[in-house]
């Protein structure tokens, strides 16, 4: 039976996330061209279900996870999870307590077993965090931890001491990458040994991760194995789904979504995510160092028109830099810049802009970023501002921005954890990753207003009072929008399309946390 799934939206402001109507779940995963797809035309002839991912699940970046991505696969699990309302909930840890401003004590769930049959202990957690620090210096600032500050108190108690007061610590480690592995995972021949409902049976580098249900899983046992493969081209993913070669795909081309919604052979789910596409503006380079000029660029843009045309009506028009699905988003409170070309032209004419093209660096890894950039370029031209677009690949974008300090960029920013605090810090705090190089060298930065906004961000992530945190982040967002630090474009909606006979996908605002535990094919029941 075909089920049509409608978009789940969370459009609340600071009061928390709620979900709009979507009863039931979707299902499906797809396989990659390079994973020896079965010759049968019908997906019902395959012994397992397949999920096609946009990125390689076996890439080098996942070396510390045995080349099996911690995202999507449910092979490894963290101590804490994010609920569908982006709240922090127990997972491998049953509870936690703040002993003082910097010390946290976590109690582990008893009876949890790794895929090799051994029971989870606190020493395994300590080892996993030490291994996480091997991924790079960014981990220290992200978690506000140092390796020596993770200690096993007893077999089922772990103590963490953060390097500074960090009230968002539990929500920050509600993240797939902050997972627990068995120390034998360091042996490349053994690969990833986690506690999740799926265990790895094989990894084909560049192709796929194959999994099977873990019989001794502590939670609800899965009934089918899943193959996670990569089809990085959106059109290829769609063609593979339409040909019956795969079961489920993430993010078909936006242009195909409406036709899939009308297709009885396909089920579609559209889920708003904690991610926003926006164009940050350089506050320390003329003429974007002038607030009124930045406001002119904002007045030139219609987010509604962009989402309805370029983005095919899939994503939601943005008002600010933080998705409303994040509990402390100020979406409903920030001022808006309704398109007003006449006023925008007046602001440009009164600015120091001399007609020279603004440098515009675009993140090539963002879906439809090139088309959005061209649309923005046209909107700016309408008010007499020229731009020079430079499209750069995913791996180069951050380095290019930090080195070249362009007038504006185009990128997305979001959260893969419940707390989501680092969205504000990394983008808009003077010591955030996007700003710290120029801030330390010259006392400037890129997108950081500094002063009061830095203080508000610090207050928010240090406070243990949720209301104080929300108020501080709200005020910081209002200041950021008032000063036109960026041009919001859209709140990202991710789409899953599946064969109509595949059921049981439980969506999640964070796409990497989609739940496959109920996954099945109707004909197999």
N, C-alpha and C positions, 0 to 999 in steps of 0.2 A: 504494500500500500504506500502510495506516495504521500509525503507530508511536506507542506510548504512551511518553512521557518521564516519568521519575520525578525526584523532587527531588534536586538535587546539594547536598550539605551538606559544610561544612568545620567540624568540631566539635573540632578540636585546640585546645590552649591555646597556650603560649608557643613551642612547638617549630616553628611554621610551619603553613601551610595545606596540607591535602591534600584530594582530592576523593573523594566516595563514588561508587558505581557509577552511571555514566551513559555508555553507549556511544552514539556517534553525535551528530548535531546536529539541531537543529530549524530551521525556516525560516519566514520570512514577515514581511510588513509590511502596514500597512493604509492606506487612503485616507480622507480626511475628507469629510463631507457637502458642504463648501464647495469641493471640488476637482473638480467636474464628473465624478463617478464614471461609469464606462461603463454603458451600458444593459444589457449582457449579464448574464444571471443567473450564468453560470459564470465563475470566476476564470481558467480556462484560455483564455478569449477575450481577455484583456487582454494588451497588448504588453509591459508591465512589471509588476513586483511593487510592492506598496504596503505601507507600514508606518504604522500610526496611532500617534501619540505622545500622551501625556497633556497635554503643554504645547506651546504654539505655537512651532514651530521658526523662525518668522520674526519673533518678538517684538522690541520695541525694544531689549531688553537685549543682542541679538546684532548691534547696529549695527556694531561693530568687526569683525564677521565677514561683512559684506555681507548681514545679515539671514538668514543660513543658519547655524543652530546648529552649533557644533563638536561637540556631543554627538550620538551615534548615527550621524551621516551619513557618516563616513569621507571627508569632503571635504578636511579639513585634518588634519595629523599633528603630534605633538610630537617632541622630540628623543629622549625616553625613553618607554617603554611599561610598563604593569603586566601581568605574566603572570597566568595563571589561578590561580596560587598566591600572588598579590599580591607578587611579587618584581619588582625593577626590572630591565628588560631593554633592550638597545639597540634603537633604531628609526631615526630620521633621524641620530642620532649612533651611531657604531659602538663607541665606548668613551669613557671619561672618567677623569680622574685628579685627585686632590686635591694641589695643589702646596704648600699650607700650610693653616693652620687655616681660612682664609676664601677661598682661591682655588681655583677649579675650571677645568680645561681639558677641553673636549669636542672630539672629532674627528668631522667630519661624513662621512656616507656619500657617496661620490663617484658621479656618474652619475645622481643623482636630479633629475628634471625637474618643473617646475611645469606646471600645466594649459595655460599659454600657450607651453610649449615651452622656456622658459629654464631653465638649470641652477641648482640650489640652491647658494648660497654663504653664507659666514659673515656677509656684510653683510645678507643677507636675514633671518638669525636676529636680528641686532642690531636691525633695523627692527621685526621682529615683537614683540620684547620691549619696545621703546619704545612701540609701539602698545598693548600690553597694559597698560602703566602708565596709559594714558589712561582706563582703566575705573574708576579710583578709588584712594583712599589705601589701601584694604585690601590691595592687591597688594603694597605695600612690606612690610607685616608678614607677609603670607602667604609670600612668597618670600624674605624677608630680603635684598632687593636694592634698589638704586636704579638709575635708568635709565643713569646715566653709568658704572655698574659692569659693563656688558656690552660687550665689546670684541672686534672681529675681529682675530685675530692674523695670519692669512693667509686664503686663499680657503676653506679647509676646517677651520679651527680657531677656536673661540670661547672666550674666557676670561670667567668670571663671578667677581666678588668680592662675597661676601655681607657684609652690614653687621655681622655677628657670627658666631662659629663656629656652623655649622649643618650638621651631618653628614647630615641627612636631605634635603639639597638635591636630589640626583638623583632620589630617590623622590618628592619634592614636585612636580617639574616633569613627572613621568609622569602627565600630566593633560590631558584634551582641550582645555581652555581655553588651556593654555600651548603653543600650536601655532605653526607657522611658515607665514606667508603671503608671497606676492610683494608688493612695495611697490605695484604697480599696483592692489592690492585697495582702496587708499584712494579710487580712482575709483568712485563709486557706480554708474556705468553699466557698469563691468566686473565689479563684485561680487567674490565670494570666489574667489581664485586660490590653490589649495593644491597639495599633492603627493599627495593620497590616491587610492585606487583608483576613487573616484567624483568626477566633476566636475559642477558645477551647470549645468543648462541653463535653468532658470527659477525665479524666486521669486515666488510670489503671496502678498503680505503678508496675514497672517491665515488663510491657507489651506494652502499646501504649498510644499515645496522639491522640485523635480524634478531628478534626476541621471541621468547616463549613465556607463558604464564609461570610464575613462581609458586609452587605448590604450598610452601610454608609461609606465605605472606601473612603478616599480622592483621591486615584489614580484609576488605572484600576481594576475593580471588577473581582474577580475570579468567575468561573461558577460551580466549583465542589469542594466538600469537600475532605479533604485528611486525611488519617490515617497514622501517623508516628509511626512505630513499630521497634523493635529491633530483629535482627537475627545476633548475634555477630560472628557466624561461617560462613566463606566465602563459604564453600561448601554447607552448609544448605541454604544460600541465593540463590545460583545458582540452587539447586534442587527445591526450592520453585518457582523460576521464570519459570523453565522448566516445572513444573507441572501445571502452570497456577494459582497458589495460590496467587501470588503477581504480581503487575504491574511493579514495578521498583526496582532495587537493586543497591546499591553502592558497588563498588569494588568486583566483583566476583574473584575467584582465577585467578591469572595471567595465569595459564595453560589453562583456558577456553576461554580467550579473543579471540584468533584467530578463534576458532570454532564458537563463537557467531557472529563474523564479516561475516562468510560465511553462517549463518543461516537465512533464510528468515522470520522466526517467531520472530526474536529478532532484536532490534535496539541497536546500541552500540555507545557510545560517549567516547572518551578519551581526557582529558583536562589536560594540564600541569598546575601545581600548584606552589605557591610560597614556596614550601617545598623542602628541600634537605636532603638526607640521607648521613651521613658522620661519620667517626671515629675520634673523637678528641683525641689528644695525650697529655699526661701530661708533661708539660714543666718543672716540678720541682721534678721529680723522675728519678733516674738513671735506665736505660740508655736513656730513652726518653727525658731527659733534654739536650741531644746532638743533635743539628740541623742536622748534617750529618746522624746520626742514624735514625732520623725521615724521612729524605729524602730517605734513603734506603728503608724504609717501603713503601713510596710512589712509588718508582721505581719498587717495586715488584708487583704492582697491575695494572691490565688492566680494566678500567671502562667499556670499550666497551664489553669486554668478559663477565663481570659480568652482564651487562644489557641484553645482547643477550641470555645468558644461564640461569642463576639463576632467572632473572626477566622477562624471556619470551619475551624480546623485547618490553615491555610496557613502562618502564621508560627510561629516557634519560641519557646518560653518563654525569657525572658532572666534571667540571674543577675546580670549587671553591666551597666555602661554601654557596653562595647565589644564588638562582634560577634566571635565566635570565629574568623571568617574573616580577621581582622586578625592578622598573625603574632605580635604582642606582646600580644594579648588575655590577660587573666588569668581568663577564663571559668571554668576548672577550679579556680582557686585562691581565688576570693573567697568569703567566707561567704555563706550563704543565709538568707533569712527565710521559712521555711515558715509558711503561714498558721496563726496561733494567736490567735483572737479574744479568748480569755480573758486571755492575757498582754497583748495590745494594749490591752484595756480598763483593765487595771491600770496600764499606763504612762500612759494618758491621764488617769486619775484622779489620779495623782501629779504631773502636770504643771501648768503654769499656765493651761492651756486653760480658757476661761470659757464655752464654749458658742456663742461668736460664729462665724458662718460664715467659713471660710477662703476667700480669693479664689483662684480657680482659672482661669487663662487657658489656653485651648486653641487650638492652631494648626489653623485650619480647613482648611489645605491638605493635611493629613496624612490619608491614606485611613483611614476608619473612626474618626478621632480623636473625633468626637462620641459614637459608641457606646462607645468605650473610656472616655471621660471619665464618661459616665453610669454605667458599671459600677463605676468607681473610686469615684464618689460614693456608690453603694450600699454598697460595701465599707466606706467610711469611716463611713457612717451606722450600720452594724452595730456599730461600736465607740464610738458616741456622738459622732462628729465630723461637723459639718455643713460643706458646701462650697457656694460660689456660683460656678457655671460661667459663664464668659464666652468665647464662641467668636469668634475674630478671624481676619481673612483673612491670607493668606500675607504680603502686603506690609506689614502692620501689626504682626505678632506681635512681632518683636524690639523695635520702638520701644515698644510697649505694656508689654512686660516690663521694659525698662530704665527707663521713666518711672514706672510704677505699682508696680514691685517686688512682685508678688503673692506669696502664700504658696507657691503651687506652679503649675507649668505642665504642659503636655503637648506634646511635640514629638518630632522624630526628629533624629538626628545620625549622620553617616557620612562616608565618604571617597570622592572621585572620583579619588584618586591612590594610587600604590603605598605611599608612606610612611605616610599616614594620621595623621601626628603632630598635625596641627592639631585633630583631634577632642579630644584631651586638653587642648591649650592653650586653644582657644576656649571650652571649657565649664568647665574646672576650675582654670585658672591665674588669678591675681589680675589679670593684665594681658590676659587673653583678652577677646575682643569682648563676651562676655556680662557680664563683671564689671568691666571697666576704668572705666566711667563712675562708678559708685559708689565704686570703690576709690580713684580719683584725687581725687574730691570729698570723701569722708568717711573713707577708709581702710577701707571695708567691702567691698562687692561684692554678689554674689548667691549663687553656687554654689561659691565658692572657699574652701577651708579655709586657704589661705595657708601661710606658714612652711615646714614640711618638705615638704608636697605640692608647693608651688611649686618648691622646690629639686630634688625628684625629677623633675618634668616638665622642668626646665631641663637637668638631667643627661642625661636620656634623649634630648632632641632635639639636644644638642650632641655627644654621644659618637660616636666612629667605631667603637666596639666594640659589635657587635650584641648580644652577651650582656649587656653593661653596660646598654645601652638597654632590653632586655627586662626585666632585673631592676628597673630604676628604674621603668618603667611598671607592672610587676606590683605593686610595693610601693605606688605611688600609687593604683592601682585598689583594692587591698585596704583602704587607709585610707579611700578615698571610700565604699566599701560599708560598712565598719565604722561609719563616722560617719553613715550613711544620708543622704548628700547627695542621693540621688535614689531614685525607685522604678522599677526596671527593669520594662518591660512585655514586649517581645518583640524578637527579632532578625528584622529585616524579610526576607521572602522575596518576590522579584518573580516574576511569572508571565507567560509569553508563550504565547498561544494562536494557532494557525495553521490554515489549511486543510490537510487531511491530505496533499495532493499537493505541498505546498511543503516543500522540504528544504534543508539546508545552513546553518542558523544555528548558529554556534559561540558558545555562551553564555559569559559572563564574570561573575565576581562583581560587578563594577561594571556596572550595566545600560547605562550610556552608552558602554561599550566593547564591546558585542556585535559580533561579527565577521560580516559579511555576505558574505565573499569566496567562499564555496561556495554561495551562494544560487541556487536554481533551482526550477523546477516540474517534476514528474515527467513530465508530458505534453510538455514542451518538450525533453526530453533525446533 
